[in-house]
Amino acid sequence: MLHILNKPPHSDAAKQLLLALSADDTVLLIEDAVQAVLYPDWQGWTVSSAAVFLLAEDAVSRGVYSLANAKGLPLVEMDGFVELTEQSERIISWY
């Protein structure tokens, strides 16, 4: 399952996402959710073995691209966003 989060990492939507997350799930952080880069203690990084990606365009626009890149976090361009949606049978958006 693909979870798409657009709210900051300490929002209610992010907390609900963490409760619903399973080990084989994928998380895509978009819009304000890319601010999770600024919070290394955010549970989304460690709560399960789910893969977490950041939308590169949003990381750039919010000034965290360099930090995400330096930390080795997986960044995807819009084409990668589309690929993630194509690979997922179920998608949940957390707004």
Backbone as ProteinMPNN parsed JSONL, in Angstrom:
{"seq_chain_A": "MLHILNKPPHSDAAKQLLLALSADDTVLLIEDAVQAVLYPDWQGWTVSSAAVFLLAEDAVSRGVYSLANAKGLPLVEMDGFVELTEQSERIISWY", "coords_chain_A": {"N_chain_A": [[0.842, -1.166, 0.0], [0.473, 2.24, -0.742], [1.134, 5.122, 1.006], [0.377, 8.462, 1.052], [1.512, 11.403, 2.28], [0.805, 14.737, 3.106], [0.99, 16.563, 5.097], [2.702, 18.23, 7.875], [5.241, 16.475, 9.825], [4.462, 16.183, 12.528], [1.768, 16.371, 12.64], [-1.776, 15.638, 13.016], [-2.627, 14.028, 10.913], [-0.222, 12.781, 10.143], [0.314, 11.308, 12.439], [-1.871, 9.541, 12.413], [-1.306, 8.162, 10.065], [1.016, 6.776, 10.861], [-0.076, 4.964, 12.671], [-1.501, 3.326, 10.992], [0.324, 2.129, 9.352], [1.978, -0.556, 7.738], [4.444, -3.19, 7.533], [5.234, -3.762, 4.843], [4.51, -1.546, 3.451], [4.65, 1.578, 1.591], [5.755, 4.903, 1.915], [5.125, 8.14, 0.828], [6.328, 11.278, 1.069], [5.037, 14.42, 0.637], [4.645, 17.896, -0.29], [4.177, 19.805, 2.643], [4.956, 17.69, 4.246], [7.537, 16.9, 3.658], [9.113, 18.204, 5.424], [9.791, 16.495, 7.402], [12.384, 15.741, 7.195], [13.754, 17.488, 8.79], [13.375, 16.501, 11.277], [14.847, 14.149, 12.768], [14.043, 12.398, 14.704], [11.478, 11.672, 14.109], [8.938, 9.311, 14.122], [8.224, 8.013, 11.797], [10.493, 7.357, 10.393], [11.429, 5.099, 11.64], [9.372, 3.422, 12.543], [8.459, 1.135, 11.227], [9.411, -1.261, 8.713], [8.785, 0.044, 6.445], [9.192, 1.629, 3.286], [10.336, 4.928, 2.813], [9.853, 7.78, 0.941], [10.72, 10.97, -0.492], [9.221, 13.679, -2.165], [10.994, 15.213, -4.597], [10.674, 17.781, -5.809], [9.094, 19.144, -3.945], [10.769, 19.076, -1.744], [12.816, 20.717, -2.638], [11.423, 23.159, -2.946], [10.834, 23.736, -0.328], [13.228, 24.057, 0.851], [14.748, 21.906, 1.868], [16.032, 20.046, 0.379], [18.864, 19.703, 0.0], [19.664, 18.865, 2.547], [18.183, 16.475, 2.81], [19.333, 15.024, 0.742], [21.991, 14.925, 1.643], [21.651, 13.319, 3.873], [21.122, 10.97, 2.678], [18.544, 10.242, 2.019], [15.835, 8.79, 0.231], [14.893, 10.384, -2.663], [12.357, 11.266, -4.942], [11.48, 12.174, -8.237], [8.762, 13.68, -10.082], [8.108, 11.714, -11.969], [8.886, 9.43, -10.598], [7.023, 9.488, -8.544], [4.718, 8.915, -9.989], [5.382, 6.302, -10.814], [5.445, 4.987, -8.319], [2.732, 5.1, -7.662], [1.672, 3.559, -9.709], [2.7, 1.064, -9.081], [1.349, 0.33, -6.839], [-1.399, -1.313, -5.419], [-3.252, -0.316, -3.693], [-3.923, 2.943, -2.464], [-3.518, 5.437, -0.085], [-4.298, 8.66, 0.853], [-3.158, 11.046, 3.088], [-4.422, 13.779, 4.45]], "CA_chain_A": [[0.0, 0.0, 0.0], [1.181, 3.514, -0.793], [0.591, 6.182, 1.845], [0.859, 9.772, 0.628], [1.297, 12.367, 3.36], [1.149, 16.102, 2.714], [1.008, 17.399, 6.306], [3.963, 18.155, 8.618], [5.443, 15.199, 10.509], [3.86, 16.097, 13.86], [0.336, 16.657, 12.479], [-2.685, 14.521, 13.287], [-2.605, 13.136, 9.747], [1.002, 11.979, 10.219], [0.128, 10.35, 13.544], [-2.796, 8.512, 11.943], [-0.559, 7.357, 9.106], [1.907, 5.877, 11.597], [-0.893, 3.908, 13.267], [-2.009, 2.461, 9.927], [1.449, 1.658, 8.548], [2.406, -1.956, 7.808], [5.846, -3.392, 7.171], [5.486, -3.771, 3.399], [3.961, -0.33, 2.862], [5.532, 2.631, 1.112], [5.301, 6.235, 2.296], [5.633, 9.232, 0.008], [6.147, 12.565, 1.725], [4.898, 15.504, -0.333], [4.287, 19.208, 0.242], [4.772, 20.105, 3.958], [5.461, 16.475, 4.896], [8.983, 16.762, 3.457], [9.779, 18.789, 6.591], [10.23, 15.395, 8.264], [13.852, 15.734, 7.111], [14.246, 18.309, 9.897], [13.073, 15.806, 12.528], [15.39, 12.789, 12.699], [13.375, 11.558, 15.69], [10.128, 11.355, 13.661], [8.743, 7.863, 14.159], [8.087, 7.48, 10.444], [11.778, 6.822, 9.93], [11.793, 3.856, 12.313], [8.225, 2.687, 13.075], [8.38, -0.169, 10.565], [10.381, -1.355, 7.619], [8.199, 0.679, 5.268], [10.08, 2.515, 2.543], [9.891, 6.322, 2.869], [10.391, 8.604, -0.137], [10.357, 12.388, -0.479], [9.068, 14.257, -3.496], [12.129, 16.128, -4.767], [10.214, 19.14, -6.093], [8.642, 19.757, -2.695], [11.956, 19.258, -0.905], [13.493, 21.911, -3.157], [10.64, 24.369, -2.672], [10.819, 23.993, 1.115], [14.601, 24.278, 1.293], [15.328, 20.768, 2.592], [16.58, 19.087, -0.586], [20.282, 19.432, 0.276], [19.727, 18.089, 3.783], [17.695, 15.129, 2.5], [20.363, 14.398, -0.088], [23.152, 14.664, 2.509], [21.3, 12.203, 4.764], [20.924, 9.781, 1.865], [17.129, 9.877, 1.974], [15.405, 8.596, -1.157], [14.117, 11.451, -3.283], [11.808, 10.898, -6.247], [10.909, 13.236, -9.064], [7.353, 13.423, -10.385], [8.017, 10.418, -12.644], [8.957, 8.422, -9.537], [5.72, 9.543, -7.886], [3.806, 8.166, -10.866], [5.764, 4.887, -10.731], [4.986, 4.46, -7.036], [1.283, 4.899, -7.72], [1.41, 2.44, -10.625], [3.115, -0.172, -8.429], [0.545, 0.092, -5.645], [-2.793, -1.67, -5.642], [-4.052, 0.569, -2.842], [-3.274, 4.21, -2.141], [-4.212, 6.243, 0.904], [-3.759, 10.01, 0.988], [-3.349, 11.586, 4.428], [-4.502, 15.217, 4.322]], "C_chain_A": [[0.893, 1.236, 0.0], [0.432, 4.52, 0.066], [1.212, 7.492, 1.375], [0.492, 10.771, 1.711], [1.694, 13.752, 2.881], [1.205, 17.055, 3.904], [2.344, 17.249, 7.035], [4.046, 16.891, 9.476], [4.806, 15.08, 11.894], [2.374, 16.435, 13.829], [-0.493, 15.432, 12.857], [-2.688, 13.527, 12.138], [-1.375, 12.229, 9.777], [0.898, 10.934, 11.326], [-0.803, 9.215, 13.138], [-2.116, 7.591, 10.93], [0.306, 6.336, 9.841], [1.142, 4.717, 12.231], [-1.354, 2.892, 12.227], [-0.91, 1.763, 9.134], [1.773, 0.192, 8.809], [3.81, -2.086, 7.239], [6.117, -3.283, 5.675], [4.974, -2.519, 2.694], [5.063, 0.622, 2.401], [4.908, 3.965, 1.513], [5.949, 7.244, 1.353], [5.3, 10.537, 0.711], [6.134, 13.651, 0.665], [4.557, 16.785, 0.415], [4.943, 19.417, 1.619], [5.322, 18.877, 4.679], [6.962, 16.29, 4.708], [9.773, 17.401, 4.591], [10.231, 17.722, 7.593], [11.754, 15.266, 8.265], [14.456, 16.48, 8.306], [14.066, 17.644, 11.258], [13.58, 14.371, 12.471], [14.736, 11.841, 13.702], [11.932, 11.213, 15.287], [9.987, 9.844, 13.537], [8.599, 7.235, 12.782], [9.371, 6.887, 9.893], [12.045, 5.441, 10.492], [10.618, 2.97, 12.721], [8.043, 1.313, 12.421], [9.444, -0.202, 9.472], [9.816, -0.771, 6.327], [9.231, 1.594, 4.603], [9.489, 3.922, 2.561], [10.618, 7.108, 1.782], [9.945, 10.048, 0.048], [10.234, 12.871, -1.916], [10.101, 15.373, -3.643], [11.686, 17.57, -4.979], [9.78, 19.867, -4.822], [9.798, 19.975, -1.725], [12.727, 20.501, -1.338], [12.733, 23.16, -2.737], [10.589, 24.71, -1.185], [12.229, 24.073, 1.718], [15.249, 23.13, 2.045], [15.961, 19.736, 1.659], [18.023, 18.718, -0.251], [20.438, 18.578, 1.526], [19.267, 16.651, 3.545], [18.73, 14.356, 1.699], [21.581, 14.024, 0.75], [22.897, 13.484, 3.452], [21.062, 10.907, 4.002], [19.477, 9.319, 1.802], [16.68, 9.761, 0.518], [14.457, 9.699, -1.636], [13.61, 10.96, -4.628], [11.282, 12.143, -6.94], [9.454, 12.867, -9.344], [7.163, 12.088, -11.099], [8.063, 9.277, -11.635], [7.673, 8.345, -8.743], [4.726, 8.699, -8.684], [4.11, 6.676, -10.798], [5.3, 4.26, -9.422], [3.481, 4.205, -7.055], [0.925, 3.723, -8.631], [1.726, 1.095, -9.978], [2.211, -0.56, -7.261], [-0.895, -0.232, -6.009], [-3.717, -0.754, -4.851], [-3.236, 1.809, -2.481], [-4.149, 4.952, -1.134], [-3.515, 7.594, 0.98], [-4.128, 10.543, 2.363], [-3.26, 13.101, 4.347], [-5.072, 15.819, 5.582]], "O_chain_A": [[1.932, 1.269, 0.658], [-0.763, 4.744, -0.127], [2.435, 7.615, 1.308], [-0.683, 10.965, 2.023], [2.774, 13.937, 2.32], [1.448, 18.248, 3.72], [3.045, 16.255, 6.84], [3.017, 16.306, 9.813], [4.63, 13.965, 12.385], [1.784, 16.749, 14.862], [0.035, 14.329, 12.997], [-2.744, 12.318, 12.361], [-1.474, 11.041, 9.471], [1.35, 9.801, 11.159], [-0.558, 8.058, 13.477], [-2.332, 6.379, 10.944], [0.324, 5.16, 9.477], [1.664, 3.605, 12.317], [-1.571, 1.724, 12.552], [-1.202, 0.887, 8.32], [1.835, -0.245, 9.958], [4.297, -1.192, 6.547], [7.156, -2.75, 5.285], [5.004, -2.445, 1.465], [6.231, 0.487, 2.767], [3.69, 4.135, 1.458], [7.156, 7.208, 1.112], [4.131, 10.859, 0.922], [7.081, 13.795, -0.108], [4.224, 16.76, 1.6], [6.152, 19.223, 1.749], [6.085, 19.019, 5.635], [7.602, 15.603, 5.503], [10.976, 17.168, 4.712], [10.973, 18.023, 8.528], [12.34, 14.748, 9.215], [15.542, 16.137, 8.773], [14.542, 18.154, 12.272], [12.812, 13.463, 12.155], [14.855, 10.623, 13.574], [11.234, 10.534, 16.039], [10.82, 9.182, 12.918], [8.833, 6.036, 12.624], [9.337, 6.015, 9.025], [12.805, 4.675, 9.899], [10.842, 1.86, 13.204], [7.501, 0.41, 13.058], [10.258, 0.711, 9.338], [10.315, -1.062, 5.24], [10.032, 2.243, 5.275], [8.289, 4.098, 2.35], [11.847, 7.101, 1.714], [8.916, 10.314, 0.669], [11.042, 12.516, -2.775], [10.078, 16.355, -2.9], [12.261, 18.486, -4.391], [10.061, 21.053, -4.645], [9.804, 20.947, -0.97], [13.232, 21.247, -0.499], [13.327, 24.112, -2.231], [10.327, 25.858, -0.824], [12.393, 24.147, 2.936], [16.205, 23.347, 2.79], [16.38, 18.669, 2.107], [18.365, 17.536, -0.223], [21.262, 17.663, 1.554], [19.899, 15.711, 4.03], [18.972, 13.176, 1.953], [22.141, 12.94, 0.59], [23.82, 12.742, 3.788], [20.827, 9.862, 4.608], [19.208, 8.142, 1.559], [17.101, 10.55, -0.329], [13.377, 9.906, -1.082], [14.345, 10.312, -5.374], [10.718, 13.038, -6.312], [8.979, 11.832, -8.876], [6.17, 11.399, -10.866], [7.364, 8.275, -11.791], [7.269, 7.264, -8.314], [3.993, 7.882, -8.127], [3.187, 5.864, -10.732], [4.815, 3.128, -9.412], [3.014, 3.2, -6.52], [-0.017, 2.981, -8.353], [1.085, 0.092, -10.293], [2.31, -1.676, -6.751], [-1.529, 0.471, -6.795], [-4.828, -0.453, -5.286], [-2.033, 1.736, -2.23], [-5.361, 5.076, -1.313], [-2.298, 7.669, 1.15], [-5.293, 10.494, 2.756], [-2.173, 13.657, 4.195], [-5.22, 17.038, 5.671]]}, "name": "protein", "num_of_chains": 1, "seq": "MLHILNKPPHSDAAKQLLLALSADDTVLLIEDAVQAVLYPDWQGWTVSSAAVFLLAEDAVSRGVYSLANAKGLPLVEMDGFVELTEQSERIISWY"}
